[in-house]
Amino acid sequence: MKSVATGVKLHTDRILIVDDSPEILSVTEAILSSAGYETIAYTDGNIALQIMELLPPDLIVLDINMPHIDGFEMTKRIRGNPTWDLTPILLFTALDSSQAAYGLECGADDLLGKPIGIEELLGKVSLLLHSRYRQQLRAG
């Protein structure tokens, strides 16, 4: 996030990426890293939830279809923890609209279809982070 007055970067936004596909994980991480974000990437949602305790993310990019714990359940767990209630969640989905809508009901902030479009990913990430900072400012 940059200061409006000085244009100086205050900190690097940390983005947690969780996807069981190593290829999608690698591509997503490369896109976000090259855009200047700090990334943490995991193929296992349970491990990612544990890491969030140690390295709280500013944004979570999460696949819906994963083994062990899917994106819906992970979103519910994140939203059930008051520490992360302002952390935006962007769900990756290749699902139909009714299943994707369920992701929003679980607490996701936005959806992004697969295959991933670079400009769309970067636009949604920027918008969600900006929205998060506005909410934090309002909350004091």
JOVENSUL-V873520 format. One record per pair of residues at least 4 apart in sequence whose ideal C-beta (glycine too) atoms are under 7 Angstrom apart, sorted by the first residue. I is the first residue (numbers start at 1). J is the second residue. Records with the same first field share a line. If there is no record, write none. Layout:
BEGIN
I: J  J
END
This chain:
BEGIN
1: 10  11  13  133
2: 7  8  9
3: 7  8  10
12: 36  37  38
13: 37  38  58  59  129
14: 38  40  55  57  58
15: 32  37  39  57  58  59  61  125
16: 40  48  52  57  60
17: 25  28  29  39  41  61
18: 42  45  48  62  63
19: 24  25  28  43  63  92
20: 43  63  66  67
21: 25
22: 26  43
23: 27
24: 28
25: 29  41  43
26: 30
27: 31  116
28: 32  61  116
29: 33  39  41
30: 34
31: 35  118  121
32: 37  39  125
33: 37  39
35: 122
40: 51  55  57
42: 47  48  51
44: 48  68
45: 49  66  68  69  74
46: 50  68  69
47: 51
48: 52
49: 74  77
51: 55
52: 56  57  84
57: 87
58: 129  132
59: 87  88  90  125  128  129
60: 78  87  89
61: 90  92
62: 71  74  75  89  91  92
63: 71  92
64: 70  71  72  91  92  93  95  103
65: 70
66: 70  71
69: 73  74
70: 74
71: 75  91  103
72: 76  102  103  106
73: 77
74: 78
75: 79  89  103  106  107  108
76: 80  106  107
77: 81
78: 84  87  89
79: 85  107
86: 132  135  136
88: 109  128  129  131  132
89: 107  108  109
90: 109  110  112  124  125  128
91: 103  108  111
92: 112  114
93: 100  103  111  113  114
94: 113  114
95: 99  100
96: 100
97: 101
98: 102
100: 111
101: 105
102: 106
103: 108  111
104: 108
109: 128
110: 124  128
112: 116  120  121  124
116: 121
117: 121
118: 122
119: 123
120: 124
121: 125
122: 126
123: 127
124: 128
125: 129
126: 130
127: 131
128: 132
129: 133
130: 134
131: 135
132: 136
133: 137
134: 138
135: 139
END
